[in-house]
Structures are given as structure tokens and as C-alpha cells.
Amino acid sequence: MKLESWMHLQVARVQRDGPVLELGAGTLNHLAFEPSSSEYDVVEPFESLWRDSPHIHRVRRLYAAIDEAPTARAYARIFSIAVLEHLTDLPVVVAMCGLRLQPDGIFQAGIPTEAGFLWGAAWRTTTGPAYRLRTGLPYAAIMRHEHVNSASEIARVLKYFFERVLTRRFPLPYYHASFYTYLEASGPRLDRCEAFRLARTESVESPPKDA
């Protein structure tokens, strides 16, 4: 948890005037790192995670999906912590975030350096053996199921949808020598974001044709 706090601190160190949106807020634990604000919205589909959170009173609006958040370029910051590696529809979600950012807004993400040597060595020598001793099952199978996007894949998606992407890593500034990666994107390419939004809308509204 102490190592993971690096991601929270990286996200919170950059402030903007205006509303913020946290994507995949979970138990709302990131709120402890943010200054008090009356304009803090979250996306989190699992009510059981945030229902009893001591931070719930600070949340302005709760959404079950990014689609429900306002589309009028409403947010100064949209961010996520240890979320993007889990998303099977990552490009669509990033595109929808881009459409919801103010002109000078930023998209931030803290992620494990998935597929990097140090990250892989860390869970294979700590959580992995402990899980096998407890359950008799391989932890690698869970990681393959849970972490469907590598850190480099996530970075490529952000670079497709944003003009500028800043990268920081911890503890060393190298892909294979880091546990965690921080990505900060600005200048959303609205044409690309809108194209993905339309493709998503059409795929949802158009039922599959019979063979």
C-alpha cells in the first residue's frame, strides 16, 4: 500500500480549477489525497465498494459508467488509479474521457508497469507464492485475467487520443526497472475521440445481423 501511494500522490500533485472526475473510484480511497472540493464526481459501478466509505459525503455525483457523465467538456481533470490495466474496452473509455475534458484539462492515470521486469518479479516473488500456498492455485492465471492491458499498450492508446503525454515511473525512470507508471495526457484529439464514440454508439444500437 505504501508503494501504491506513489500513484495517488502523482495524481494529486497536479491541480486544476474546476470539477474533477475519478474513473473507477473503488472505495473512494483517493479522496484522502485530494484537497476538499465540492466538485468531485466519480465513476464506479460497484456500489458495495463505496457505500460505507467515510469519504462518500465529499462526492458530488456518482455514475455507474463513463457514458453517464456529462459530455459538455465539463471536467478540468479526469483520472484513474490502478484501473486502465483492467479495461477490456480501453480505447473507447479513453476516447469518452477526452470528450469530457475542458479545453485545457488533463487526463491522468496511475498504473502498474505491467509487462515490465520489476513489476513481474515483484508479484512472482511475493503475492504469487503466498497465494499458491493459501489456495494451491497459480496466481499467474489471475493476473492474465485481471491485467488485460500492459503499461506500454496503455501509453500507446493515450498517445493516439492525446497530443501530449508525460510519463513518470517509480522507483527508477525505466520501463523494466519500475513498479508503477504515471501518465498525464493533454490536448485531446477530439476527432479521434468522437469517431470512437460514434463507433461505440453504433455497435450498441445496431443488433447483430443473422448469418
C-alpha positions in Angstrom: 0.0 0.0 0.0 2.9 2.4 0.7 4.3 1.7 -2.7 0.9 2.3 -4.3 0.6 5.6 -2.6 3.1 6.9 -5.1 0.4 6.8 -7.8 -2.1 8.7 -5.6 0.5 11.4 -4.9 1.4 11.8 -8.5 -2.2 12.3 -9.5 -3.0 14.7 -6.6 0.1 16.9 -7.1 -1.4 18.4 -10.2 -4.4 20.6 -9.5 -6.7 22.5 -11.8 -9.6 24.9 -11.1 -12.9 23.2 -11.9 -14.7 19.9 -11.4 -12.8 16.6 -11.4 -13.9 13.0 -12.3 -12.3 9.9 -10.9 -12.7 6.8 -13.2 -13.1 3.5 -11.2 -13.1 5.1 -7.8 -13.5 1.9 -5.9 -13.6 2.6 -2.1 -13.0 6.3 -2.7 -9.6 6.0 -1.0 -8.0 8.5 -3.3 -10.1 11.3 -1.8 -7.8 11.3 1.2 -5.1 12.6 -1.2 -7.1 15.4 -2.8 -7.9 18.8 -1.3 -11.5 19.3 -0.2 -13.7 20.1 -3.2 -17.5 20.3 -3.8 -17.0 19.3 -7.4 -15.7 15.7 -7.2 -17.6 13.2 -9.3 -16.8 9.5 -9.6 -17.5 6.6 -11.9 -17.8 3.3 -10.0 -20.3 0.6 -10.9 -19.9 -1.5 -7.8 -21.9 0.2 -5.0 -20.7 -2.2 -2.4 -17.2 -0.7 -2.7 -18.1 2.9 -1.9 -21.4 2.5 0.1 -19.7 2.6 3.5 -16.8 4.9 2.6 -16.0 7.7 5.1 -15.4 9.9 2.1 -18.8 9.5 0.5 -20.0 12.9 1.7 -17.4 14.6 -0.5 -18.7 13.1 -3.7 -20.9 15.4 -5.8 -22.2 12.8 -8.3 -21.8 9.1 -8.7 -22.0 7.4 -12.1 -22.1 3.7 -12.9 -20.4 4.2 -16.3 -18.4 6.9 -18.1 -21.3 7.2 -20.6 -23.5 8.7 -17.8 -21.1 11.6 -17.1 -21.9 15.0 -18.8 -20.4 15.4 -22.3 -20.2 19.2 -22.5 -16.4 19.1 -21.8 -17.1 19.5 -18.1 -14.0 18.4 -16.3 -10.7 20.1 -15.5 -9.2 16.7 -14.6 -10.2 13.1 -15.2 -8.0 10.5 -13.6 -7.8 6.8 -12.6 -5.6 4.8 -10.3 -4.9 1.1 -11.0 -7.9 0.9 -13.3 -6.8 1.1 -17.0 -4.9 -2.2 -17.0 -8.3 -3.9 -16.3 -10.4 -2.4 -19.0 -11.4 -4.6 -22.0 -12.7 -1.5 -23.8 -9.8 0.7 -23.0 -9.7 2.8 -26.3 -13.5 3.6 -26.0 -13.2 4.7 -22.4 -10.2 6.9 -23.0 -12.0 8.5 -26.0 -15.0 9.2 -23.9 -12.8 10.8 -21.3 -11.2 13.0 -23.9 -14.6 14.3 -24.9 -15.4 15.3 -21.3 -12.3 17.3 -20.7 -12.2 21.1 -20.6 -10.0 22.6 -23.4 -7.1 22.9 -21.0 -8.0 19.8 -19.0 -5.8 16.8 -18.4 -6.3 13.1 -18.2 -4.1 11.3 -15.5 -3.5 7.6 -14.9 -1.5 5.7 -12.3 -0.9 2.1 -13.4 1.3 -0.8 -12.5 4.2 -1.2 -15.0 2.5 -4.4 -16.3 4.8 -6.5 -18.5 7.9 -4.8 -17.1 10.6 -6.9 -15.5 10.5 -5.4 -12.0 6.7 -5.4 -11.7 6.6 -9.1 -12.8 9.4 -10.1 -10.5 7.7 -8.4 -7.6 4.4 -10.2 -7.7 6.0 -13.5 -8.7 8.2 -13.5 -5.5 5.6 -12.0 -3.0 1.9 -12.3 -3.8 2.3 -15.2 -6.2 3.9 -17.7 -3.7 1.6 -16.6 -0.9 -1.5 -17.1 -3.0 -0.3 -20.6 -4.1 0.4 -21.6 -0.5 -3.0 -20.4 0.6 -5.1 -21.8 -2.3 -2.9 -24.2 -4.2 -3.7 -22.3 -7.4 -1.4 -20.3 -9.7 -1.6 -16.5 -9.3 -0.3 -16.0 -12.8 -3.7 -17.2 -14.2 -5.5 -14.4 -12.2 -3.0 -11.8 -13.4 -3.6 -12.8 -17.0 -7.4 -12.5 -16.4 -7.2 -9.2 -14.5 -4.5 -7.2 -16.2 -5.5 -7.3 -19.8 -3.5 -4.2 -20.9 0.2 -3.7 -20.4 1.7 -0.4 -19.5 3.1 0.1 -23.0 -0.3 -0.6 -24.6 -2.0 1.9 -22.3 0.6 4.5 -23.2 0.1 3.9 -26.9 -3.7 4.4 -26.5 -3.2 7.7 -24.7 -0.8 8.9 -27.4 -3.3 8.1 -30.1 -6.1 10.1 -28.4 -4.0 13.0 -27.0 -1.4 15.3 -28.5 0.9 15.3 -25.4 1.6 12.5 -22.9 4.0 12.9 -20.0 5.4 9.8 -18.4 6.9 9.2 -14.9 8.0 5.9 -13.3 8.8 4.6 -9.8 11.3 3.9 -8.4 13.5 4.3 -11.5 12.6 6.1 -14.7 12.9 2.9 -16.8 10.1 0.6 -18.0 11.7 -2.6 -16.8 13.0 -1.0 -13.5 9.8 0.4 -12.3 6.8 -0.9 -10.2 4.4 1.9 -11.3 3.9 4.3 -14.1 2.2 7.7 -14.1 0.8 9.1 -17.4 -0.5 12.6 -17.9 -2.2 13.5 -21.2 -3.4 16.8 -22.6 -4.7 18.1 -25.8 -7.4 15.6 -26.7 -7.7 14.8 -30.4 -11.4 15.4 -30.5 -11.9 14.0 -34.0 -10.5 10.6 -33.0 -12.4 10.6 -29.7 -15.6 11.4 -31.5 -15.0 8.7 -34.1 -14.6 6.1 -31.4 -17.7 7.4 -29.5 -19.8 7.0 -32.7 -18.5 3.6 -33.4 -19.4 2.5 -29.8 -22.9 4.0 -30.2 -23.5 2.3 -33.5 -22.3 -1.0 -32.2 -24.7 -0.8 -29.2 -27.7 0.4 -31.2 -27.3 -1.9 -34.1 -28.2 -5.6 -33.3 -26.1 -8.2 -35.0 -27.4 -9.4 -38.3 -28.4 -13.1 -38.7 -25.9 -15.1 -40.6 
